[in-house]
Amino acid sequence: MGSAERRYPETSQLTIVVRAAGERTEQACVGILSKGLDDPSQCTVIHEHPFSAAVRRTLEIGRDAGRAWLVAVDADLLPLADVLLRVREVCGKMAANAYCATPLFLCKSVGGLATRGLHIYRASLLDEALRITPSGLEPLRPESAIQDAMVKRGYTRECYAKIFGLHEFEQSFRHLYIKSLLRARKEPDLQPLIDRLTLAAETSGDARVALWAIKDARLGEQPREYDWSAAYPRFEERMRACGMTEKPPFALSDVDGFVRSTIHAHDFVSDRSTLPWIRELLAFDRGAPAALAYVDHPPLAATGAHS
């Protein structure tokens, strides 16, 4: 085995659950994940709502699947085409007492890198996690609430400072509006986001819609959690007033090329939206060279079959 190789679990040991709720990128996201699987039944797409119900169902599927790892994915991600190889790398590196691990995605709403939308779980701990999960999950951050509870029981939650793709790019206006309503409740200091969106809103419909949501949230339009099926009359009124129409279905022939070029086009040097520890670790002041090299060159994987 070469010095750069490690033992990673086989792809057959992964259970993928995609949580979908009207995301414009659902089909592309599922296609990327399914393409790398040995058996199509390893990937399940669920449309549970509200999101707390989707989180609970995700863990149940992972617990009952009989495989070693659960990969929970939100459908507003556009992962790199070889994402499952990268997932297997994380599985192989997780500490023995790690309950879950999350990599980084370039997030359009954040304006930088963040741990968003993909969580890797050790399936042997899911039954315990479900047993301590209350019937009424914390609505704003239900998945984080369960992770926090497992950390209190002595397990760890890991973050891997490696970029796995894009988050919230190419979403519908409706999706962005609902997510921004929730972000207005979650974030303690919205001013940096408002400032960035205000500058972008002159040319970006996405930024304009996000600003609507923040203003509406302050006026009381605040759902308990993400619910695509709910009515949002203020959004519809604003769309009509501005003469805007919803985006057509997402259709891109080279999704992986789009993902990679978008990551490379990000201005890492000027980025102040990414958390400071990530900026320092990935050397944003030098353009994040190692992080970009990882995007371009996936890890080498050695499994039991190839050792």
Secondary structure as UniProt FT lines:
FT   TURN            3..4
FT   STRAND          6..7
FT   HELIX           11..13
FT   STRAND          14..19
FT   TURN            24..25
FT   HELIX           26..35
FT   HELIX           40..42
FT   STRAND          43..46
FT   HELIX           51..64
FT   STRAND          69..74
FT   TURN            75..76
FT   STRAND          77..79
FT   TURN            81..82
FT   HELIX           83..93
FT   TURN            96..97
FT   STRAND          98..107
FT   TURN            108..111
FT   STRAND          112..114
FT   STRAND          118..122
FT   HELIX           123..125
FT   HELIX           126..131
FT   HELIX           142..152
FT   TURN            153..154
FT   STRAND          156..167
FT   TURN            169..170
FT   HELIX           173..186
FT   HELIX           191..200
FT   TURN            201..203
FT   HELIX           205..218
FT   TURN            219..220
FT   TURN            228..229
FT   HELIX           233..241
FT   TURN            242..243
FT   HELIX           255..265
FT   TURN            268..270
FT   HELIX           276..281
FT   TURN            282..283
FT   HELIX           284..286
FT   HELIX           289..296
FT   STRAND          301..302
FT   TURN            304..306
//
